[in-house]
Amino acid sequence: QVQLVESGGGLVQPGGSLRLSCAASGSIFSLSYMGWYRQAPGQQRELVATSTKFTISRDYAKNMMYLQMNSLKPEDTAVYYCYARIRTSREVVASDYWGQGTQVTVSS
C-alpha cells in the first residue's frame, strides 16, 4: 500500500501565498518522480510547472514534495493533487499514484 497525502490547502486572498506539502508513505521500494497537478471546476487536470509564481521542491530522501505558490489569483482556484511514480518492490514495475487532493481557493 502506498499513500500520498497533500496538506496546506485552504482559502487565501488574491495576491496571497500558500505552501502545499505532499508526503509519500507505505510500501515504497523506489520513488522516481513526484509532481503536482491541479484541476479547476469543469476543467481537465493539468500539470503544475515551476514558474515565477510556483516553486516546486522535492526531497526524495524523505519522500516529500512542496509547492510554494505566490501572488495567487482567483484563477488558481483548484484542487491540487500530488502524483508520484513508485515501485513497491524489486519484482514490479513502477506505477502511478495520486493523492486525494487539497482544495485551494483564492477569493476575497
N, CA, C and O atoms as CSV, one atom per row, in Angstrom:
chain,resi,resn,atom,element,x,y,z
A,1,GLN,N,N,0.819,-1.190,0.000
A,1,GLN,CA,C,0.000,0.000,0.000
A,1,GLN,C,C,0.861,1.250,0.000
A,1,GLN,O,O,1.834,1.354,0.747
A,2,VAL,N,N,0.490,2.188,-0.843
A,2,VAL,CA,C,1.174,3.468,-0.917
A,2,VAL,C,C,0.164,4.574,-0.658
A,2,VAL,O,O,-0.956,4.536,-1.168
A,3,GLN,N,N,0.559,5.542,0.123
A,3,GLN,CA,C,-0.300,6.697,0.372
A,3,GLN,C,C,0.437,7.972,-0.004
A,3,GLN,O,O,1.616,8.152,0.300
A,4,LEU,N,N,-0.288,8.837,-0.666
A,4,LEU,CA,C,0.180,10.190,-0.925
A,4,LEU,C,C,-0.796,11.128,-0.228
A,4,LEU,O,O,-2.000,11.081,-0.478
A,5,VAL,N,N,-0.278,11.966,0.635
A,5,VAL,CA,C,-1.142,12.851,1.407
A,5,VAL,C,C,-0.697,14.285,1.190
A,5,VAL,O,O,0.438,14.660,1.481
A,6,GLU,N,N,-1.636,15.083,0.666
A,6,GLU,CA,C,-1.373,16.504,0.488
A,6,GLU,C,C,-1.872,17.273,1.707
A,6,GLU,O,O,-2.811,16.853,2.383
A,7,SER,N,N,-1.233,18.393,1.972
A,7,SER,CA,C,-1.683,19.268,3.051
A,7,SER,C,C,-1.309,20.697,2.710
A,7,SER,O,O,-0.470,20.952,1.846
A,8,GLY,N,N,-1.954,21.631,3.412
A,8,GLY,CA,C,-1.606,23.038,3.254
A,8,GLY,C,C,-2.583,23.850,2.430
A,8,GLY,O,O,-2.399,25.058,2.281
A,9,GLY,N,N,-3.609,23.227,1.893
A,9,GLY,CA,C,-4.581,23.976,1.123
A,9,GLY,C,C,-5.473,24.815,2.018
A,9,GLY,O,O,-5.430,24.714,3.244
A,10,GLY,N,N,-6.288,25.652,1.369
A,10,GLY,CA,C,-7.212,26.477,2.126
A,10,GLY,C,C,-7.651,27.679,1.336
A,10,GLY,O,O,-7.492,27.746,0.117
A,11,LEU,N,N,-8.209,28.627,2.057
A,11,LEU,CA,C,-8.702,29.878,1.467
A,11,LEU,C,C,-7.642,30.956,1.620
A,11,LEU,O,O,-7.095,31.154,2.705
A,12,VAL,N,N,-7.360,31.642,0.541
A,12,VAL,CA,C,-6.375,32.721,0.569
A,12,VAL,C,C,-6.881,33.872,-0.280
A,12,VAL,O,O,-7.580,33.659,-1.271
A,13,GLN,N,N,-6.537,35.073,0.098
A,13,GLN,CA,C,-6.954,36.243,-0.658
A,13,GLN,C,C,-6.088,36.413,-1.906
A,13,GLN,O,O,-4.944,35.959,-1.936
A,14,PRO,N,N,-6.620,37.055,-2.914
A,14,PRO,CA,C,-5.797,37.334,-4.108
A,14,PRO,C,C,-4.515,38.058,-3.724
A,14,PRO,O,O,-4.519,38.974,-2.902
A,15,GLY,N,N,-3.429,37.630,-4.334
A,15,GLY,CA,C,-2.123,38.182,-4.001
A,15,GLY,C,C,-1.417,37.452,-2.885
A,15,GLY,O,O,-0.242,37.703,-2.619
A,16,GLY,N,N,-2.123,36.551,-2.231
A,16,GLY,CA,C,-1.546,35.823,-1.103
A,16,GLY,C,C,-0.716,34.633,-1.532
A,16,GLY,O,O,-0.536,34.361,-2.719
A,17,SER,N,N,-0.213,33.929,-0.523
A,17,SER,CA,C,0.661,32.780,-0.747
A,17,SER,C,C,0.173,31.576,0.042
A,17,SER,O,O,-0.484,31.703,1.076
A,18,LEU,N,N,0.513,30.411,-0.477
A,18,LEU,CA,C,0.268,29.150,0.217
A,18,LEU,C,C,1.422,28.209,-0.074
A,18,LEU,O,O,2.078,28.306,-1.110
A,19,ARG,N,N,1.655,27.309,0.847
A,19,ARG,CA,C,2.669,26.274,0.644
A,19,ARG,C,C,2.012,24.916,0.850
A,19,ARG,O,O,1.532,24.599,1.938
A,20,LEU,N,N,2.001,24.138,-0.197
A,20,LEU,CA,C,1.447,22.795,-0.122
A,20,LEU,C,C,2.569,21.788,0.119
A,20,LEU,O,O,3.708,21.974,-0.309
A,21,SER,N,N,2.208,20.727,0.813
A,21,SER,CA,C,3.144,19.633,1.040
A,21,SER,C,C,2.518,18.333,0.566
A,21,SER,O,O,1.298,18.171,0.567
A,22,CYS,N,N,3.379,17.415,0.163
A,22,CYS,CA,C,2.942,16.080,-0.203
A,22,CYS,C,C,3.891,15.083,0.440
A,22,CYS,O,O,5.108,15.182,0.289
A,23,ALA,N,N,3.330,14.132,1.150
A,23,ALA,CA,C,4.121,13.093,1.792
A,23,ALA,C,C,3.742,11.738,1.228
A,23,ALA,O,O,2.569,11.363,1.217
A,24,ALA,N,N,4.733,11.013,0.764
A,24,ALA,CA,C,4.518,9.655,0.276
A,24,ALA,C,C,4.969,8.675,1.347
A,24,ALA,O,O,6.028,8.838,1.953
A,25,SER,N,N,4.154,7.660,1.570
A,25,SER,CA,C,4.495,6.678,2.596
A,25,SER,C,C,3.945,5.317,2.205
A,25,SER,O,O,3.187,5.188,1.244
A,26,GLY,N,N,4.342,4.302,2.969
A,26,GLY,CA,C,3.863,2.958,2.706
A,26,GLY,C,C,4.947,2.096,2.104
A,26,GLY,O,O,6.133,2.272,2.383
A,27,SER,N,N,4.524,1.164,1.275
A,27,SER,CA,C,5.440,0.178,0.690
A,27,SER,C,C,6.168,0.765,-0.515
A,27,SER,O,O,5.831,0.479,-1.664
A,28,ILE,N,N,7.158,1.579,-0.234
A,28,ILE,CA,C,7.916,2.254,-1.291
A,28,ILE,C,C,9.281,1.601,-1.417
A,28,ILE,O,O,10.117,1.713,-0.521
A,29,PHE,N,N,9.504,0.918,-2.535
A,29,PHE,CA,C,10.824,0.366,-2.819
A,29,PHE,C,C,11.693,1.444,-3.456
A,29,PHE,O,O,12.852,1.631,-3.086
A,30,SER,N,N,11.110,2.145,-4.418
A,30,SER,CA,C,11.806,3.275,-5.021
A,30,SER,C,C,10.791,4.272,-5.554
A,30,SER,O,O,9.727,3.904,-6.051
A,31,LEU,N,N,11.144,5.520,-5.440
A,31,LEU,CA,C,10.285,6.613,-5.900
A,31,LEU,C,C,11.098,7.406,-6.909
A,31,LEU,O,O,12.128,7.986,-6.567
A,32,SER,N,N,10.636,7.430,-8.149
A,32,SER,CA,C,11.452,8.033,-9.198
A,32,SER,C,C,11.036,9.444,-9.549
A,32,SER,O,O,11.836,10.209,-10.087
A,33,TYR,N,N,9.804,9.801,-9.255
A,33,TYR,CA,C,9.350,11.131,-9.647
A,33,TYR,C,C,8.148,11.545,-8.811
A,33,TYR,O,O,7.299,10.720,-8.476
A,34,MET,N,N,8.084,12.827,-8.479
A,34,MET,CA,C,6.903,13.412,-7.856
A,34,MET,C,C,6.558,14.691,-8.593
A,34,MET,O,O,7.442,15.428,-9.031
A,35,GLY,N,N,5.266,14.947,-8.726
A,35,GLY,CA,C,4.838,16.157,-9.414
A,35,GLY,C,C,3.515,16.660,-8.882
A,35,GLY,O,O,2.804,15.947,-8.174
A,36,TRP,N,N,3.193,17.876,-9.223
A,36,TRP,CA,C,1.926,18.495,-8.820
A,36,TRP,C,C,1.037,18.680,-10.048
A,36,TRP,O,O,1.494,19.053,-11.128
A,37,TYR,N,N,-0.238,18.407,-9.841
A,37,TYR,CA,C,-1.258,18.679,-10.840
A,37,TYR,C,C,-2.378,19.453,-10.159
A,37,TYR,O,O,-2.494,19.460,-8.934
A,38,ARG,N,N,-3.189,20.097,-10.966
A,38,ARG,CA,C,-4.355,20.774,-10.410
A,38,ARG,C,C,-5.540,20.618,-11.351
A,38,ARG,O,O,-5.389,20.434,-12.559
A,39,GLN,N,N,-6.717,20.697,-10.758
A,39,GLN,CA,C,-7.938,20.589,-11.542
A,39,GLN,C,C,-8.947,21.597,-11.045
A,39,GLN,O,O,-9.425,21.516,-9.914
A,40,ALA,N,N,-9.262,22.545,-11.902
A,40,ALA,CA,C,-10.271,23.554,-11.589
A,40,ALA,C,C,-11.650,23.009,-11.958
A,40,ALA,O,O,-11.754,22.092,-12.773
A,41,PRO,N,N,-12.698,23.558,-11.374
A,41,PRO,CA,C,-14.061,23.091,-11.683
A,41,PRO,C,C,-14.343,23.140,-13.181
A,41,PRO,O,O,-14.153,24.174,-13.822
A,42,GLY,N,N,-14.791,22.035,-13.727
A,42,GLY,CA,C,-15.129,21.969,-15.133
A,42,GLY,C,C,-13.950,21.895,-16.075
A,42,GLY,O,O,-14.115,21.941,-17.294
A,43,GLN,N,N,-12.751,21.778,-15.510
A,43,GLN,CA,C,-11.545,21.743,-16.338
A,43,GLN,C,C,-10.850,20.389,-16.214
A,43,GLN,O,O,-11.101,19.621,-15.286
A,44,GLN,N,N,-9.968,20.120,-17.178
A,44,GLN,CA,C,-9.167,18.906,-17.095
A,44,GLN,C,C,-8.028,19.104,-16.107
A,44,GLN,O,O,-7.593,20.226,-15.843
A,45,ARG,N,N,-7.560,17.991,-15.572
A,45,ARG,CA,C,-6.415,18.057,-14.681
A,45,ARG,C,C,-5.181,18.478,-15.502
A,45,ARG,O,O,-4.953,17.987,-16.608
A,46,GLU,N,N,-4.403,19.391,-14.931
A,46,GLU,CA,C,-3.247,19.894,-15.650
A,46,GLU,C,C,-2.003,19.886,-14.775
A,46,GLU,O,O,-2.086,19.985,-13.551
A,47,LEU,N,N,-0.872,19.771,-15.410
A,47,LEU,CA,C,0.400,19.775,-14.700
A,47,LEU,C,C,0.698,21.176,-14.180
A,47,LEU,O,O,0.484,22.170,-14.874
A,48,VAL,N,N,1.189,21.237,-12.967
A,48,VAL,CA,C,1.663,22.496,-12.394
A,48,VAL,C,C,3.167,22.554,-12.613
A,48,VAL,O,O,3.916,21.721,-12.104
A,49,ALA,N,N,3.588,23.532,-13.363
A,49,ALA,CA,C,5.016,23.661,-13.670
A,49,ALA,C,C,5.630,24.781,-12.851
A,49,ALA,O,O,4.949,25.720,-12.440
A,50,THR,N,N,6.903,24.666,-12.628
A,50,THR,CA,C,7.622,25.739,-11.953
A,50,THR,C,C,7.545,27.005,-12.791
A,50,THR,O,O,7.707,26.965,-14.011
A,51,SER,N,N,7.295,28.133,-12.123
A,51,SER,CA,C,7.177,29.410,-12.814
A,51,SER,C,C,7.580,30.499,-11.833
A,51,SER,O,O,8.102,30.223,-10.753
A,52,THR,N,N,7.331,31.734,-12.227
A,52,THR,CA,C,7.621,32.840,-11.302
A,52,THR,C,C,6.675,32.796,-10.110
A,52,THR,O,O,6.992,33.322,-9.043
A,53,LYS,N,N,5.513,32.169,-10.290
A,53,LYS,CA,C,4.531,32.070,-9.200
A,53,LYS,C,C,4.655,30.788,-8.403
A,53,LYS,O,O,4.412,30.778,-7.196
A,54,PHE,N,N,5.027,29.719,-9.063
A,54,PHE,CA,C,5.027,28.400,-8.438
A,54,PHE,C,C,6.450,27.841,-8.344
A,54,PHE,O,O,7.167,27.754,-9.341
A,55,THR,N,N,6.831,27.472,-7.142
A,55,THR,CA,C,8.133,26.851,-6.939
A,55,THR,C,C,7.932,25.456,-6.368
A,55,THR,O,O,7.327,25.277,-5.311
A,56,ILE,N,N,8.450,24.481,-7.087
A,56,ILE,CA,C,8.329,23.094,-6.649
A,56,ILE,C,C,9.672,22.633,-6.110
A,56,ILE,O,O,10.708,22.812,-6.750
A,57,SER,N,N,9.642,22.044,-4.940
A,57,SER,CA,C,10.854,21.460,-4.380
A,57,SER,C,C,10.564,20.019,-3.967
A,57,SER,O,O,9.456,19.674,-3.555
A,58,ARG,N,N,11.586,19.205,-4.091
A,58,ARG,CA,C,11.428,17.778,-3.803
A,58,ARG,C,C,12.546,17.310,-2.880
A,58,ARG,O,O,13.700,17.708,-3.035
A,59,ASP,N,N,12.200,16.482,-1.943
A,59,ASP,CA,C,13.173,15.853,-1.060
A,59,ASP,C,C,12.945,14.350,-1.176
A,59,ASP,O,O,12.183,13.761,-0.409
A,60,TYR,N,N,13.616,13.746,-2.143
A,60,TYR,CA,C,13.381,12.326,-2.390
A,60,TYR,C,C,13.897,11.444,-1.252
A,60,TYR,O,O,13.434,10.318,-1.075
A,61,ALA,N,N,14.836,11.950,-0.501
A,61,ALA,CA,C,15.323,11.168,0.641
A,61,ALA,C,C,14.223,10.994,1.685
A,61,ALA,O,O,14.189,10.002,2.413
A,62,LYS,N,N,13.329,11.974,1.744
A,62,LYS,CA,C,12.233,11.922,2.709
A,62,LYS,C,C,10.890,11.626,2.050
A,62,LYS,O,O,9.857,11.609,2.719
A,63,ASN,N,N,10.905,11.394,0.750
A,63,ASN,CA,C,9.656,11.155,0.006
A,63,ASN,C,C,8.682,12.319,0.189
A,63,ASN,O,O,7.489,12.113,0.408
A,64,MET,N,N,9.199,13.527,0.099
A,64,MET,CA,C,8.399,14.719,0.303
A,64,MET,C,C,8.513,15.645,-0.911
A,64,MET,O,O,9.513,15.649,-1.629
A,65,MET,N,N,7.462,16.419,-1.108
A,65,MET,CA,C,7.461,17.416,-2.160
A,65,MET,C,C,6.670,18.616,-1.672
A,65,MET,O,O,5.738,18.480,-0.879
A,66,TYR,N,N,7.054,19.797,-2.155
A,66,TYR,CA,C,6.412,21.025,-1.719
A,66,TYR,C,C,6.071,21.881,-2.936
A,66,TYR,O,O,6.721,21.812,-3.980
A,67,LEU,N,N,5.030,22.686,-2.761
A,67,LEU,CA,C,4.651,23.646,-3.798
A,67,LEU,C,C,4.438,24.987,-3.115
A,67,LEU,O,O,3.478,25.175,-2.367
A,68,GLN,N,N,5.343,25.909,-3.381
A,68,GLN,CA,C,5.198,27.272,-2.886
A,68,GLN,C,C,4.485,28.087,-3.946
A,68,GLN,O,O,4.956,28.207,-5.077
A,69,MET,N,N,3.352,28.643,-3.572
A,69,MET,CA,C,2.542,29.416,-4.508
A,69,MET,C,C,2.452,30.853,-4.028
A,69,MET,O,O,2.042,31.108,-2.896
A,70,ASN,N,N,2.827,31.784,-4.873
A,70,ASN,CA,C,2.819,33.206,-4.538
A,70,ASN,C,C,1.947,33.975,-5.524
A,70,ASN,O,O,1.626,33.495,-6.611
A,71,SER,N,N,1.582,35.166,-5.115
A,71,SER,CA,C,0.797,36.047,-5.991
A,71,SER,C,C,-0.412,35.317,-6.577
A,71,SER,O,O,-0.666,35.376,-7.780
A,72,LEU,N,N,-1.125,34.654,-5.737
A,72,LEU,CA,C,-2.237,33.829,-6.211
A,72,LEU,C,C,-3.394,34.664,-6.732
A,72,LEU,O,O,-3.675,35.757,-6.241
A,73,LYS,N,N,-4.053,34.115,-7.738
A,73,LYS,CA,C,-5.192,34.765,-8.357
A,73,LYS,C,C,-6.405,33.843,-8.275
A,73,LYS,O,O,-6.257,32.637,-8.081
A,74,PRO,N,N,-7.592,34.403,-8.420
A,74,PRO,CA,C,-8.790,33.547,-8.384
A,74,PRO,C,C,-8.725,32.393,-9.389
A,74,PRO,O,O,-9.281,31.326,-9.130
A,75,GLU,N,N,-8.071,32.586,-10.505
A,75,GLU,CA,C,-7.987,31.511,-11.498
A,75,GLU,C,C,-7.063,30.379,-11.067
A,75,GLU,O,O,-6.992,29.348,-11.736
A,76,ASP,N,N,-6.363,30.561,-9.970
A,76,ASP,CA,C,-5.556,29.472,-9.407
A,76,ASP,C,C,-6.393,28.557,-8.516
A,76,ASP,O,O,-5.900,27.540,-8.027
A,77,THR,N,N,-7.648,28.915,-8.308
A,77,THR,CA,C,-8.539,28.080,-7.516
A,77,THR,C,C,-8.699,26.723,-8.174
A,77,THR,O,O,-9.069,26.623,-9.344
A,78,ALA,N,N,-8.416,25.685,-7.409
A,78,ALA,CA,C,-8.458,24.332,-7.948
A,78,ALA,C,C,-8.189,23.343,-6.825
A,78,ALA,O,O,-7.810,23.721,-5.716
A,79,VAL,N,N,-8.393,22.081,-7.135
A,79,VAL,CA,C,-7.908,21.020,-6.265
A,79,VAL,C,C,-6.513,20.665,-6.752
A,79,VAL,O,O,-6.305,20.391,-7.934
A,80,TYR,N,N,-5.571,20.672,-5.838
A,80,TYR,CA,C,-4.177,20.392,-6.178
A,80,TYR,C,C,-3.842,18.967,-5.745
A,80,TYR,O,O,-4.056,18.571,-4.599
A,81,TYR,N,N,-3.310,18.216,-6.700
A,81,TYR,CA,C,-3.036,16.800,-6.489
A,81,TYR,C,C,-1.534,16.525,-6.538
A,81,TYR,O,O,-0.793,17.126,-7.316
A,82,CYS,N,N,-1.120,15.612,-5.696
A,82,CYS,CA,C,0.238,15.111,-5.699
A,82,CYS,C,C,0.268,13.820,-6.526
A,82,CYS,O,O,-0.627,12.981,-6.420
A,83,TYR,N,N,1.298,13.679,-7.339
A,83,TYR,CA,C,1.478,12.496,-8.179
A,83,TYR,C,C,2.876,11.938,-7.918
A,83,TYR,O,O,3.833,12.686,-7.716
A,84,ALA,N,N,2.970,10.624,-7.927
A,84,ALA,CA,C,4.280,10.002,-7.766
A,84,ALA,C,C,4.375,8.728,-8.589
A,84,ALA,O,O,3.389,8.023,-8.800
A,85,ARG,N,N,5.574,8.457,-9.041
A,85,ARG,CA,C,5.885,7.246,-9.795
A,85,ARG,C,C,6.691,6.359,-8.846
A,85,ARG,O,O,7.815,6.697,-8.475
A,86,ILE,N,N,6.114,5.229,-8.458
A,86,ILE,CA,C,6.668,4.425,-7.357
A,86,ILE,C,C,6.706,2.954,-7.717
A,86,ILE,O,O,5.780,2.410,-8.318
A,87,ARG,N,N,7.818,2.320,-7.328
A,87,ARG,CA,C,7.899,0.863,-7.350
A,87,ARG,C,C,7.711,0.381,-5.922
A,87,ARG,O,O,8.327,0.903,-4.993
A,88,THR,N,N,6.853,-0.622,-5.754
A,88,THR,CA,C,6.598,-1.126,-4.406
A,88,THR,C,C,7.475,-2.321,-4.045
A,88,THR,O,O,7.531,-2.738,-2.888
A,89,SER,N,N,8.160,-2.868,-5.053
A,89,SER,CA,C,9.118,-3.938,-4.780
A,89,SER,C,C,10.032,-4.084,-5.986
A,89,SER,O,O,9.773,-3.515,-7.047
A,90,ARG,N,N,11.091,-4.842,-5.818
A,90,ARG,CA,C,12.042,-5.069,-6.900
A,90,ARG,C,C,11.396,-5.840,-8.051
A,90,ARG,O,O,11.830,-5.739,-9.198
A,91,GLU,N,N,10.366,-6.603,-7.736
A,91,GLU,CA,C,9.783,-7.504,-8.726
A,91,GLU,C,C,8.732,-6.843,-9.619
A,91,GLU,O,O,8.285,-7.452,-10.590
A,92,VAL,N,N,8.337,-5.624,-9.312
A,92,VAL,CA,C,7.275,-4.997,-10.098
A,92,VAL,C,C,7.778,-3.713,-10.745
A,92,VAL,O,O,8.734,-3.094,-10.279
A,93,VAL,N,N,7.117,-3.331,-11.821
A,93,VAL,CA,C,7.457,-2.071,-12.461
A,93,VAL,C,C,6.810,-0.925,-11.699
A,93,VAL,O,O,5.938,-1.136,-10.856
A,94,ALA,N,N,7.237,0.263,-12.000
A,94,ALA,CA,C,6.688,1.438,-11.328
A,94,ALA,C,C,5.247,1.679,-11.758
A,94,ALA,O,O,4.855,1.400,-12.891
A,95,SER,N,N,4.477,2.204,-10.820
A,95,SER,CA,C,3.080,2.557,-11.081
A,95,SER,C,C,2.847,4.004,-10.693
A,95,SER,O,O,3.631,4.615,-9.966
A,96,ASP,N,N,1.741,4.532,-11.203
A,96,ASP,CA,C,1.367,5.907,-10.885
A,96,ASP,C,C,0.469,5.930,-9.659
A,96,ASP,O,O,-0.452,5.124,-9.525
A,97,TYR,N,N,0.755,6.863,-8.775
A,97,TYR,CA,C,-0.068,7.044,-7.580
A,97,TYR,C,C,-0.478,8.510,-7.455
A,97,TYR,O,O,0.260,9.426,-7.817
A,98,TRP,N,N,-1.691,8.688,-6.925
A,98,TRP,CA,C,-2.240,10.024,-6.742
A,98,TRP,C,C,-2.712,10.214,-5.312
A,98,TRP,O,O,-3.192,9.283,-4.664
A,99,GLY,N,N,-2.565,11.439,-4.838
A,99,GLY,CA,C,-3.159,11.783,-3.564
A,99,GLY,C,C,-4.626,12.128,-3.743
A,99,GLY,O,O,-5.140,12.160,-4.862
A,100,GLN,N,N,-5.286,12.382,-2.638
A,100,GLN,CA,C,-6.714,12.711,-2.668
A,100,GLN,C,C,-6.964,14.152,-3.079
A,100,GLN,O,O,-8.080,14.510,-3.454
A,101,GLY,N,N,-5.947,14.964,-3.011
A,101,GLY,CA,C,-6.081,16.352,-3.409
A,101,GLY,C,C,-6.346,17.266,-2.231
A,101,GLY,O,O,-6.907,16.855,-1.215
A,102,THR,N,N,-5.933,18.509,-2.385
A,102,THR,CA,C,-6.209,19.534,-1.375
A,102,THR,C,C,-6.764,20.762,-2.092
A,102,THR,O,O,-6.234,21.200,-3.113
A,103,GLN,N,N,-7.834,21.299,-1.538
A,103,GLN,CA,C,-8.523,22.424,-2.175
A,103,GLN,C,C,-7.784,23.727,-1.895
A,103,GLN,O,O,-7.440,24.031,-0.753
A,104,VAL,N,N,-7.552,24.478,-2.943
A,104,VAL,CA,C,-7.019,25.830,-2.824
A,104,VAL,C,C,-8.051,26.777,-3.427
A,104,VAL,O,O,-8.425,26.654,-4.594
A,105,THR,N,N,-8.498,27.715,-2.617
A,105,THR,CA,C,-9.486,28.694,-3.061
A,105,THR,C,C,-8.910,30.086,-2.894
A,105,THR,O,O,-8.505,30.482,-1.801
A,106,VAL,N,N,-8.879,30.818,-3.990
A,106,VAL,CA,C,-8.353,32.177,-3.966
A,106,VAL,C,C,-9.530,33.131,-4.158
A,106,VAL,O,O,-10.107,33.225,-5.241
A,107,SER,N,N,-9.861,33.821,-3.101
A,107,SER,CA,C,-11.044,34.678,-3.136
A,107,SER,C,C,-10.949,35.736,-2.065
A,107,SER,O,O,-10.363,35.514,-1.005
A,108,SER,N,N,-11.531,36.896,-2.346
A,108,SER,CA,C,-11.591,37.948,-1.339
A,108,SER,C,C,-12.898,37.850,-0.557
A,108,SER,O,O,-13.141,38.653,0.344
